[in-house]
């Protein structure tokens, strides 16, 4: 849909594409959970597809003058931080074993990005406030995710608790 968004100039068609992208994103997640057909590949590719669509759409509306470059920066802050975080996590040994999962502040950023994109197409006067809110929520999401990684890191509090629990349960299994 990102490629189609670039090729379409009509605001109503672009609006329809954004609404379709939103609906397909929600529907995909709901169907996967209800049918219990989630997969590691799906969990990886879904946010990448979302990010590609949002990046392409936001750059397009920036080029069209519907949002400013500073608003684009705020809107993409969480995504830039996610990419940086991914590279850090892959290169720091004590972060490699942590399971990466979506968290509510990050989902909130995605919803706010979609709302801002809709506003850019239909009500540009509210974009500045939405972009600012998205930037603030992106900072909250980045902090939340960083704290989650810190707590769950190898050698961190949760890891120590898991080791203590494992040693207690294995000691309890010993004849005594």
N, CA and C of each residue as an Amber inpcrd file, in Angstrom:
protein
   528
   0.8180000  -1.2020000   0.0000000   0.0000000   0.0000000   0.0000000
   0.8580000   1.2610000   0.0000000   2.0840000   1.1520000   0.4890000
   2.9660000   2.3130000   0.5200000   3.2370000   2.8160000  -0.8950000
   3.4900000   1.8920000  -1.8150000   3.7430000   2.2700000  -3.2030000
   2.5280000   2.9140000  -3.8440000   1.3610000   2.3820000  -3.5370000
   0.1240000   2.9540000  -4.0760000  -0.0760000   4.3540000  -3.5140000
   0.2010000   4.5370000  -2.2270000   0.0670000   5.8520000  -1.6010000
   0.8980000   6.8940000  -2.3470000   2.1140000   6.5070000  -2.7250000
   2.9820000   7.4280000  -3.4650000   2.4110000   7.7750000  -4.8330000
   1.7760000   6.7940000  -5.4570000   1.2660000   6.9990000  -6.8070000
  -0.0530000   7.7400000  -6.8720000  -0.7510000   7.8120000  -5.7560000
  -2.0600000   8.4640000  -5.7120000  -1.8930000   9.8960000  -5.2100000
  -2.4880000  10.8440000  -5.8980000  -2.3720000  12.2410000  -5.4780000
  -3.6610000  12.7500000  -4.8290000  -4.7660000  12.1080000  -5.0940000
  -6.0570000  12.5430000  -4.5760000  -6.1540000  12.2740000  -3.0690000
  -6.5260000  13.2990000  -2.2990000  -6.5910000  13.1900000  -0.8390000
  -7.6070000  12.1310000  -0.3940000  -8.7240000  12.0290000  -1.1000000
  -9.7340000  11.0310000  -0.7120000  -9.2220000   9.6100000  -0.9160000
  -8.4990000   9.3750000  -2.0030000  -7.9200000   8.0530000  -2.2370000
  -6.8480000   7.7480000  -1.2020000  -6.0480000   8.7500000  -0.8900000
  -5.0320000   8.5540000   0.1460000  -5.6940000   8.2700000   1.4930000
  -6.7570000   8.9690000   1.7910000  -7.5100000   8.7230000   3.0190000
  -8.0080000   7.2760000   3.0570000  -8.5450000   6.8100000   1.9440000
  -9.0270000   5.4260000   1.8600000  -7.8850000   4.4310000   2.0820000
  -6.7210000   4.7380000   1.5350000  -5.5620000   3.8600000   1.7380000
  -5.1340000   3.8130000   3.2040000  -5.1270000   4.9560000   3.8620000
  -4.7460000   4.9980000   5.2770000  -5.7610000   4.2120000   6.1100000
  -7.0420000   4.4090000   5.8410000  -8.0740000   3.6650000   6.5730000
  -7.9590000   2.1670000   6.3190000  -7.6510000   1.7900000   5.0850000
  -7.4590000   0.3730000   4.7570000  -6.2340000  -0.1840000   5.4750000
  -5.1720000   0.5780000   5.5190000  -3.9640000   0.1360000   6.2320000
  -4.2610000  -0.0490000   7.7190000  -4.9980000   0.8970000   8.3020000
  -5.3540000   0.7890000   9.7200000  -6.1970000  -0.4580000   9.9650000
  -7.2250000  -0.6230000   9.1450000  -8.1330000  -1.7640000   9.3250000
  -7.4100000  -3.0860000   9.1270000  -6.5570000  -3.1660000   8.1250000
  -5.8530000  -4.4280000   7.8830000  -4.8670000  -4.7360000   8.9990000
  -4.2580000  -3.7150000   9.5820000  -3.3290000  -3.9180000  10.6910000
  -4.0620000  -4.4840000  11.9100000  -5.1980000  -3.8760000  12.2370000
  -5.9870000  -4.3550000  13.3790000  -6.5480000  -5.7440000  13.0980000
  -7.1190000  -5.9180000  11.9300000  -7.7370000  -7.1960000  11.5800000
  -6.7210000  -8.3360000  11.5570000  -5.5530000  -8.0810000  11.0380000
  -4.4940000  -9.0810000  11.0040000  -4.1510000  -9.5580000  12.4190000
  -3.9870000  -8.6110000  13.3380000  -3.6610000  -8.9680000  14.7180000
  -4.7760000  -9.7290000  15.4010000  -6.0120000  -9.2920000  15.1920000
  -7.1660000  -9.9560000  15.8100000  -7.3110000 -11.3790000  15.2870000
  -7.2170000 -11.5430000  13.9770000  -7.3470000 -12.8900000  13.3860000
  -6.2400000 -13.8070000  13.8770000  -5.0180000 -13.3030000  13.9260000
  -3.8890000 -14.1330000  14.3850000  -4.0930000 -14.5860000  15.8270000
  -4.5920000 -13.6970000  16.6780000  -4.7920000 -14.0620000  18.0830000
  -5.9590000 -15.0140000  18.2610000  -7.0740000 -14.7260000  17.5880000
  -8.2630000 -15.5700000  17.7280000  -8.0060000 -16.9760000  17.1910000
  -7.3470000 -17.0640000  16.0490000  -7.0970000 -18.3680000  15.4320000
  -5.8300000 -19.0290000  15.9610000  -5.1480000 -18.3370000  16.8810000
  -3.9050000 -18.8440000  17.4660000  -2.8870000 -19.2040000  16.3800000
  -2.7600000 -18.3240000  15.4110000  -1.8100000 -18.5500000  14.3130000
  -0.7200000 -17.4890000  14.3050000  -0.3410000 -17.0410000  15.4770000
   0.7580000 -16.0890000  15.5450000   2.0600000 -16.8210000  15.2460000
   3.0120000 -16.0840000  14.7120000   4.3130000 -16.6820000  14.4080000
   5.4060000 -15.6540000  14.6390000   6.6340000 -16.1370000  14.7950000
   7.7650000 -15.2220000  14.9520000   7.9100000 -14.3600000  13.7020000
   7.7250000 -14.9700000  12.5220000   7.8440000 -14.2240000  11.2740000
   6.7830000 -13.1240000  11.2120000   5.5480000 -13.4730000  11.5530000
   4.4700000 -12.4840000  11.5470000   4.7130000 -11.3690000  12.5410000
   5.2150000 -11.7410000  13.7170000   5.5110000 -10.7440000  14.7450000
   6.6380000  -9.8150000  14.2960000   7.5080000 -10.2990000  13.4400000
   8.6070000  -9.4830000  12.9330000   8.1670000  -8.6350000  11.7430000
   7.4680000  -9.2350000  10.8000000   7.1490000  -8.5440000   9.5520000
   6.0200000  -7.5130000   9.7170000   5.0880000  -7.7610000  10.6220000
   3.9610000  -6.8370000  10.7990000   4.4210000  -5.4380000  11.1910000
   5.2460000  -5.2790000  12.2310000   5.6700000  -3.9120000  12.5540000
   6.5790000  -3.2950000  11.4870000   7.3320000  -4.1260000  10.7890000
   8.1720000  -3.5890000   9.7090000   7.2840000  -3.0350000   8.5920000
   6.2540000  -3.7900000   8.2320000   5.3210000  -3.3170000   7.2000000
   4.6290000  -2.0270000   7.6430000   4.2170000  -1.9770000   8.9170000
   3.5880000  -0.7550000   9.4450000   4.5360000   0.4280000   9.3320000
   5.7810000   0.2200000   9.7260000   6.7630000   1.2990000   9.7250000
   7.0630000   1.7780000   8.3080000   7.1770000   0.8500000   7.3700000
   7.4430000   1.2340000   5.9800000   6.2830000   2.0700000   5.4430000
   5.0570000   1.6220000   5.6850000   3.9010000   2.3860000   5.2150000
   3.8980000   3.7820000   5.8230000   4.0860000   3.8600000   7.1520000
   4.0430000   5.1610000   7.8110000   5.1670000   6.0770000   7.3130000
   6.3640000   5.5340000   7.1730000   7.4890000   6.3520000   6.7000000
   7.2040000   6.9040000   5.3060000   6.7820000   6.0340000   4.4050000
   6.4970000   6.4690000   3.0310000   5.3760000   7.5060000   3.0180000
   4.3050000   7.2330000   3.7600000   3.1660000   8.1550000   3.7760000
   3.5590000   9.4980000   4.3870000   4.2970000   9.4810000   5.4930000
   4.6910000  10.7410000   6.1290000   5.6710000  11.5380000   5.2770000
   6.5910000  10.8630000   4.6280000   7.5100000  11.5840000   3.7390000
   6.7140000  12.1920000   2.5800000   5.7500000  11.4440000   2.0450000
   4.9340000  11.9630000   0.9400000   4.1520000  13.2040000   1.3560000
   3.5170000  13.1710000   2.5330000   2.7430000  14.3430000   2.9440000
   3.6590000  15.5010000   3.3630000   4.8960000  15.1870000   3.7530000
   5.8720000  16.2490000   4.0390000   6.2760000  16.9210000   2.7280000
   6.5590000  16.1230000   1.7070000   6.9140000  16.6700000   0.3890000
   5.7540000  17.5100000  -0.1560000   4.5260000  17.0730000   0.1190000
   3.3480000  17.8160000  -0.3350000   3.0850000  19.0680000   0.5000000
   3.8450000  19.2670000   1.5740000   3.6930000  20.4510000   2.4050000
   2.5820000  20.3610000   3.4410000   2.0440000  19.1600000   3.6680000
   0.9610000  19.0090000   4.6390000   1.4660000  18.8940000   6.0740000
   2.7160000  18.4730000   6.2410000   3.3640000  18.5020000   7.5510000
   4.7730000  19.0530000   7.3490000   5.3160000  19.6140000   8.4070000
   6.6510000  20.2130000   8.3060000   7.7210000  19.1670000   8.6320000
   8.9590000  19.4330000   8.2660000  10.0430000  18.5040000   8.6010000
  10.1880000  18.2520000  10.1040000   9.9950000  19.2820000  10.9550000
  10.1160000  19.0550000  12.3950000   8.9860000  18.1530000  12.8870000
   7.7980000  18.2880000  12.2940000   6.6900000  17.3980000  12.6550000
   6.9950000  15.9690000  12.2130000   7.5890000  15.8340000  11.0430000
   7.9950000  14.5070000  10.5690000   8.9680000  13.8760000  11.5660000
   9.9200000  14.6670000  12.0510000  10.8740000  14.1560000  13.0410000
  10.1880000  13.6660000  14.2960000   9.2320000  14.4290000  14.8110000
   8.4930000  14.0010000  16.0050000   7.6800000  12.7350000  15.7360000
   7.0740000  12.6850000  14.5550000   6.2330000  11.5410000  14.2140000
   7.0340000  10.2490000  14.0270000   8.2890000  10.3960000  13.6270000
   9.1080000   9.2040000  13.3760000  10.0980000   8.9170000  14.5100000
  10.0460000   9.6950000  15.5930000  10.9910000   9.5460000  16.7010000
  11.0280000   8.1270000  17.2580000   9.8820000   7.5690000  17.5620000
   9.8380000   6.2100000  18.1290000  10.4620000   5.2030000  17.1650000
  10.1940000   5.3640000  15.8750000  10.7030000   4.4230000  14.8880000
  12.2210000   4.5110000  14.7590000  12.7470000   5.7260000  14.8020000
  14.2020000   5.8990000  14.7680000  14.8190000   5.2660000  16.0170000
  14.2170000   5.5090000  17.1750000  14.7270000   4.9350000  18.4170000
  14.6180000   3.4080000  18.4100000  13.5870000   2.8730000  17.7970000
  13.4330000   1.4210000  17.6950000  14.5590000   0.8140000  16.8680000
  14.8850000   1.4410000  15.7560000  15.9750000   0.9390000  14.9100000
  17.2980000   0.9900000  15.6810000  17.5560000   2.1060000  16.3470000
  18.7820000   2.2150000  17.1490000  18.7870000   1.1490000  18.2380000
  17.6580000   0.9890000  18.9270000  17.5520000  -0.0190000  19.9860000
  17.7610000  -1.4240000  19.4710000  17.2630000  -1.7090000  18.2910000
  17.4260000  -3.0410000  17.7150000  18.9080000  -3.3330000  17.4780000
  19.6140000  -2.3570000  16.8990000  21.0530000  -2.5550000  16.6590000
  21.8240000  -2.7080000  17.9720000  21.4600000  -1.9210000  18.9610000
  22.1260000  -2.0430000  20.2650000  21.8620000  -3.4220000  20.8570000
  20.5980000  -3.8480000  20.8380000  20.2450000  -5.1440000  21.4270000
  20.9420000  -6.3010000  20.7200000  21.1490000  -6.1990000  19.4370000
  21.8130000  -7.2640000  18.6910000  23.3200000  -7.2770000  18.9350000
  23.8680000  -6.1770000  19.3920000  25.3120000  -6.0750000  19.5820000
  25.7500000  -6.0790000  21.0400000  24.8070000  -6.1120000  21.9670000
  25.1260000  -6.1590000  23.3930000  24.7300000  -7.5480000  23.8900000
  25.7110000  -8.3200000  24.2950000  25.4730000  -9.7350000  24.6090000
  24.3990000  -9.9440000  25.6630000  24.3260000  -9.1070000  26.6840000
  23.3500000  -9.3450000  27.7390000  21.9340000  -8.9040000  27.3720000
  21.7300000  -8.4400000  26.1510000  20.3850000  -8.1140000  25.6710000
  19.8820000  -9.1080000  24.6210000  20.7500000  -9.9720000  24.1320000
  20.3730000 -10.8510000  23.0100000  19.2630000 -11.8310000  23.3460000
  19.1840000 -12.2940000  24.5860000  18.2000000 -13.3190000  24.9380000
  16.8390000 -12.7620000  25.3240000  16.6760000 -11.4540000  25.2980000
  15.4080000 -10.8550000  25.6940000  14.4110000 -10.9640000  24.5480000
  13.1920000 -11.3610000  24.8900000  12.1230000 -11.4520000  23.9060000
  11.5490000 -10.0570000  23.6720000  11.5440000  -9.6350000  22.4320000
  11.0220000  -8.3220000  22.0870000   9.5470000  -8.4490000  21.7500000
   8.7270000  -7.6630000  22.4270000   7.2910000  -7.6800000  22.2040000
   6.7690000  -6.2500000  22.1900000   5.6620000  -6.0790000  21.4920000
   5.0250000  -4.7630000  21.4670000   4.5410000  -4.4230000  22.8730000
   4.5810000  -3.1500000  23.1960000   4.1290000  -2.6720000  24.5010000
   3.1090000  -1.5670000  24.2610000   2.2530000  -1.3100000  25.2390000
   1.1400000  -0.3820000  25.0530000   1.5560000   1.0340000  24.6650000
   2.5850000   1.6170000  25.2520000   2.9430000   2.9750000  24.7840000
   3.3300000   2.9980000  23.3010000   4.0090000   1.9530000  22.8380000
   4.3730000   1.8790000  21.4230000   3.1530000   1.7260000  20.5320000
   2.1970000   0.9300000  20.9830000   0.9500000   0.7920000  20.2200000
   0.2160000   2.1350000  20.1730000   0.2820000   2.8680000  21.2810000
  -0.3330000   4.2010000  21.3140000   0.2950000   5.1380000  20.3020000
   1.6200000   5.0500000  20.1520000   2.3120000   5.8790000  19.1540000
   1.7970000   5.5250000  17.7650000   1.6540000   4.2360000  17.4820000
   1.1660000   3.8150000  16.1630000  -0.2240000   4.3850000  15.8950000
  -1.1130000   4.2960000  16.8750000  -2.4650000   4.8410000  16.7150000
  -2.3890000   6.3510000  16.4730000  -1.5730000   7.0410000  17.2570000
  -1.4360000   8.4870000  17.1040000  -0.8190000   8.8580000  15.7520000
   0.0910000   8.0290000  15.2590000   0.6500000   8.2720000  13.9170000
  -0.4450000   8.1670000  12.8600000  -1.2700000   7.1240000  12.9550000
  -2.3690000   6.9760000  11.9900000  -3.3290000   8.1610000  12.0740000
  -3.6860000   8.5690000  13.2900000  -4.5960000   9.7010000  13.4680000
  -3.9810000  10.9690000  12.8740000  -2.6870000  11.1690000  13.0910000
  -2.0110000  12.3500000  12.5480000  -1.9720000  12.3180000  11.0270000
  -1.7570000  11.1530000  10.4690000  -1.7710000  11.0250000   9.0130000
  -3.1580000  11.3480000   8.4580000  -4.1950000  10.8520000   9.1250000
  -5.5640000  11.1910000   8.7110000  -5.7980000  12.6980000   8.8080000
  -5.3200000  13.2910000   9.8990000  -5.4860000  14.7380000  10.0780000
  -4.7330000  15.5100000   9.0000000  -3.5340000  15.0620000   8.6360000
  -2.7710000  15.7510000   7.5900000  -3.5520000  15.7780000   6.2790000
  -4.3160000  14.7260000   6.0400000  -5.0860000  14.6450000   4.7980000
  -6.4220000  15.3860000   4.8750000  -6.9820000  15.5230000   6.1040000
  -8.3250000  16.0840000   6.2270000  -8.4290000  17.3470000   7.0810000
  -7.5470000  17.5030000   8.0580000  -7.6370000  18.6520000   8.9710000
  -6.2370000  19.1160000   9.3570000  -5.4790000  19.6710000   8.4110000
  -4.0720000  20.0170000   8.6560000  -3.8320000  20.9460000   9.8370000
  -4.8170000  21.7260000  10.2420000  -4.6130000  22.6740000  11.3350000
  -4.3610000  21.9860000  12.6720000  -4.7310000  20.7200000  12.8360000
  -4.5250000  20.0210000  14.1150000  -3.2500000  19.1630000  14.1120000
  -2.5530000  19.1430000  12.9880000  -1.3700000  18.2780000  12.8630000
  -0.2730000  18.6530000  13.8510000  -0.0320000  19.9290000  14.0590000
   1.0670000  20.3440000  14.9560000   0.8640000  19.7910000  16.3590000
  -0.3370000  19.8980000  16.8840000  -0.6300000  19.3700000  18.2230000
  -0.5150000  17.8580000  18.2750000  -0.9920000  17.1900000  17.2460000
  -0.9000000  15.7300000  17.2000000   0.5470000  15.2630000  17.0780000
   1.3320000  15.9810000  16.2680000   2.7460000  15.6160000  16.1180000
   3.4830000  15.7840000  17.4410000   3.1820000  16.8630000  18.1550000
   3.8000000  17.0820000  19.4630000   3.4040000  15.9720000  20.4380000
   2.1230000  15.6200000  20.4750000   1.6500000  14.5390000  21.3390000
   2.3180000  13.2210000  20.9700000   2.4910000  12.9920000  19.6780000
   3.1410000  11.7620000  19.2080000   4.6050000  11.7380000  19.6510000
   5.2760000  12.8700000  19.5700000   6.6650000  12.9460000  20.0220000
   6.7910000  12.6730000  21.5100000   5.8770000  13.2300000  22.3060000
   5.9000000  12.9990000  23.7570000   5.6340000  11.5250000  24.0540000
   4.6120000  10.9590000  23.4110000   4.3120000   9.5410000  23.6340000
   5.4540000   8.6520000  23.1380000   6.1360000   9.0660000  22.0780000
   7.2990000   8.3120000  21.5930000   8.4020000   8.3030000  22.6430000
   8.6090000   9.4320000  23.3230000   9.6090000   9.4820000  24.4000000
   9.2000000   8.5630000  25.5490000   7.9140000   8.5450000  25.8770000
   7.4110000   7.6400000  26.9230000   7.6060000   6.1900000  26.4950000
   7.2680000   5.8670000  25.2490000   7.4080000   4.4950000  24.7450000
   8.8610000   4.0600000  24.7380000   9.7530000   4.9440000  24.3330000
  11.1800000   4.6240000  24.3080000  11.6930000   4.3800000  25.7210000
  11.2870000   5.2130000  26.6600000  11.6870000   5.0400000  28.0590000
  11.1270000   3.7340000  28.6170000   9.8660000   3.4600000  28.3430000
   9.2310000   2.2240000  28.8170000   9.9620000   0.9950000  28.2840000
  10.2640000   1.0000000  27.0210000  10.9350000  -0.1390000  26.4040000
  12.3520000  -0.2960000  26.9460000  13.0410000   0.8150000  27.1370000
  14.4000000   0.7740000  27.6830000  14.3880000   0.2080000  29.1010000
  13.4310000   0.6410000  29.9170000  13.3250000   0.1180000  31.2780000
  13.0090000  -1.3750000  31.2710000  12.1240000  -1.8060000  30.3530000
  11.8040000  -3.2220000  30.2460000  13.0580000  -4.0160000  29.9020000
  13.8490000  -3.5290000  28.9630000  15.0880000  -4.2210000  28.5910000
  16.0620000  -4.2660000  29.7650000  16.1650000  -3.1750000  30.4860000
  17.0920000  -3.0920000  31.6090000  16.7000000  -4.0910000  32.7120000
  15.4130000  -4.1620000  33.0170000  14.9370000  -5.0710000  34.0620000
  15.1010000  -6.5280000  33.6400000  14.9020000  -6.8260000  32.3550000
  14.9400000  -8.2040000  31.8810000  16.2970000  -8.6560000  31.3660000
  17.2870000  -7.8000000  31.3990000  18.6070000  -8.1390000  30.8610000
  19.2390000  -9.2860000  31.6450000  20.1670000  -9.9480000  31.0110000
  20.9190000 -10.9990000  31.6910000  21.6680000 -10.3610000  32.8490000
  21.4950000 -10.9130000  34.0320000  22.1370000 -10.3610000  35.2110000
  21.2940000  -9.3040000  35.9020000  20.1490000  -8.9520000  35.3290000
  19.2710000  -7.9440000  35.9250000  18.3720000  -8.5490000  36.9880000
  17.4880000  -7.7370000  37.5830000  16.6350000  -8.2020000  38.6810000
  15.7640000  -9.4070000  38.3230000  15.1480000  -9.4110000  37.1440000
  14.2910000 -10.5460000  36.7720000  15.1200000 -11.7950000  36.5250000
  16.2870000 -11.6230000  35.9170000  17.1710000 -12.7580000  35.6760000
  17.6290000 -13.3510000  37.0080000  17.9850000 -12.5020000  37.9640000
  18.4100000 -12.9790000  39.2860000  17.2650000 -13.7160000  39.9760000
  16.0430000 -13.1950000  39.8560000  14.8810000 -13.8530000  40.4550000
  14.6420000 -15.2200000  39.8050000  14.7990000 -15.3060000  38.4780000
  14.6220000 -16.5920000  37.7840000  15.6780000 -17.5980000  38.2370000
  16.9250000 -17.1290000  38.3780000  17.9960000 -18.0230000  38.8370000
  17.7300000 -18.4910000  40.2620000  17.2810000 -17.5940000  41.1330000
  16.9880000 -17.9540000  42.5250000  15.8460000 -18.9520000  42.5820000
  14.8220000 -18.7290000  41.7690000  13.6910000 -19.6480000  41.7280000
  14.1210000 -21.0200000  41.2230000  14.9620000 -21.0350000  40.1990000
  15.4460000 -22.3040000  39.6490000  16.3000000 -23.0530000  40.6690000
  17.1300000 -22.3380000  41.4050000  17.9830000 -23.0320000  42.3850000
  17.1390000 -23.5110000  43.5660000  16.1050000 -22.7720000  43.9410000
  15.2220000 -23.1890000  45.0350000  14.4470000 -24.4300000  44.6300000
  13.9050000 -24.4290000  43.3960000  13.1120000 -25.5760000  42.9640000
  13.9920000 -26.8050000  42.7600000  15.2230000 -26.6170000  42.2740000
  16.1000000 -27.7720000  42.0980000  16.5800000 -28.2820000  43.4580000
  16.7640000 -27.3840000  44.4400000  17.1530000 -27.8200000  45.7850000
  16.0090000 -28.5580000  46.4460000  14.7830000 -28.1120000  46.1620000
  13.6220000 -28.7820000  46.7540000  13.4410000 -30.1770000  46.1570000
  13.9340000 -30.3820000  44.9540000  13.8070000 -31.6880000  44.3120000
  14.8060000 -32.7070000  44.8500000  15.8050000 -32.2270000  45.5680000
  16.8040000 -33.1310000  46.0920000  16.2560000 -33.9030000  47.2820000
  16.6310000 -35.1750000  47.4280000  16.1510000 -35.9100000  48.5960000
  16.7950000 -35.3250000  49.8520000  16.0580000 -35.2230000  50.8890000
  16.6470000 -34.5960000  52.0400000  16.1910000 -35.1420000  53.2740000
